[in-house]
């Protein structure tokens, strides 16, 4: 049986299919609850996947990822508070629609757009990833080291508002990755005599702390919200909430453009769905013949934002599978989960484990279909999850964080790593430093060090191969260009902010 | 002083300690051959990483705007820090308590302490959650995934 048929056959087993179904439902619920992002859902699921077969583990994580992003639009539309940051741009038109009694329509538009964006990016993944992997197979240690260092720069530059904060986060990730045995000679580094640290900082507690515990600490500083949100969809006019053929036609082009934007953003490491949705929203507004309804409840705004953030999902797998470089924080988590399962992502995966690649394709596609079906029929029950007060939810999630971090190695040291990572993530969130670059760099640093040292061993310590290699030179030029563009953009933003601050002050004086 | 600037200064100080104290120790490791390599050795990447952290932390400290009213340049500053620290303390106590009284008892005590300190709307719901959630997690991990959770030294 060929790998595709084997992957499809795998989904007919009850355990795998029920895992997919369950993870899509849980992803929708967790995505819908503000404060519990898709990152948290996937991070908390990783410890459980250690004990599952590879296919089942992948299916669980992918189901959570795809549906969690759509789930975020539910609270964005109904509460004006995005369940995940990726749905922030959905608020602009989704919430005005809900206030006008069209919440169900907004949720349906969001669902259609999410399914469209997902399918678009999965098609792109199937077409592009093998080609990119085929190209990357020609890479030696010099090219691999250059590509990974380029990734370090690009995720630092593109991941957040501030160039320096992004790069600081990425550098800290690199420093944390140096803890443990040196990958070439096995010499212990910064282990302080502890055998628990010989393998380095364990991946599961680090990501659970950075994403889940950091968010819980943030909620704790607010005393955990005690109020239940009131959401009522039953009273809405059913006829007015139907999505008509004419409306579907008007959404077509914005969804297509947004999916292309989301996919392009997804391929680049470290940027993520949040920026994609804002860019796609701005593009839909700019390209519309009549943009006067944008911001007041235009379905094209909801469609653009949701298509783009879901298009990121499939596209982030392109660098993850083809190059072993995670496209965003969630694929960084998935990549780590694959390594825990003994599968090494990278160009060779298409030859050594094609079944895994097809399982990912099929899981992405089936989870999108399930998300569409469940999302359509379960909009009202999903809206009810918003009523759960944080005071009950967050302490229980903290308990799961502790249990999840412990089970990875049955080692108490991992709990302290998780708590330390949680405090670090909280400090980063408070100071506007993005967390994703830290995690992605933490994952790519060991292969970077290995490739760099292999290259230098071959050249007997000479850096000349790096200075003459066309791939290295090309990547260096792109990196310099990106840094310059980013610095220029930051300067322009700072100037605009200064002007905006000066204007009311001078008006006030006048 | 605003939060990003403070972060930059603290991280820069830590990076200096890392570069000046921790990394040079690696060269002295008897298994590393005294750090003499004709190519990069085990301390090369730590030097690169530490140098980058130092460089960018100084840059973050310099680019941060002076505080003007709000405690922080880009976020919510020190608001509610006490409550956050309290929660971190409780989580630490929970982690240590697991060794002493076991996972189940420590989990029940942790949830009870959090609910007691942060005041839920309904004590009945809080009481049910504090007992049911730890039992469900314990049963799933022990029985379904066969994970040996800590039973505690006292029992």
Interface residues (C-beta under 8 A of the other chain):
Chain A: X48 X51 X161 X162 X164 X165 X167 X168 X171 X172 X174 X175 X177 X178 X182 X184 X185 X187 X188 X189 X190 X213 X216 X217 X218 X220 X221 X222 X223 X224 X226 X389 X391 X392 X395 X396 X398 X399 X400 X402 X403 X406 X407 X410 X412 X415 X416 X419 X422 X423 X426 X427 X429 X430 X431 X432 X433 X445 X449 X452 X453 X456 X457 X460 X461
Chain B: X3 X4 X7 X8 X11 X15 X18 X22 X26 X29 X31 X32 X38 X39 X40 X42 X43 X44 X45 X46 X48 X49 X50 X52 X53 X55 X56 X57 X59 X60 X63 X72 X73 X74 X75 X76 X77 X79 X80 X81 X83 X84 X86 X87 X88 X91 X92 X94 X95 X98 X99 X103 X107 X110 X111 X114 X115 X118 X119 X120 X121 X125 X126 X129 X133 X134 X137 X141 X145 X146 X147 X148 X149 X150
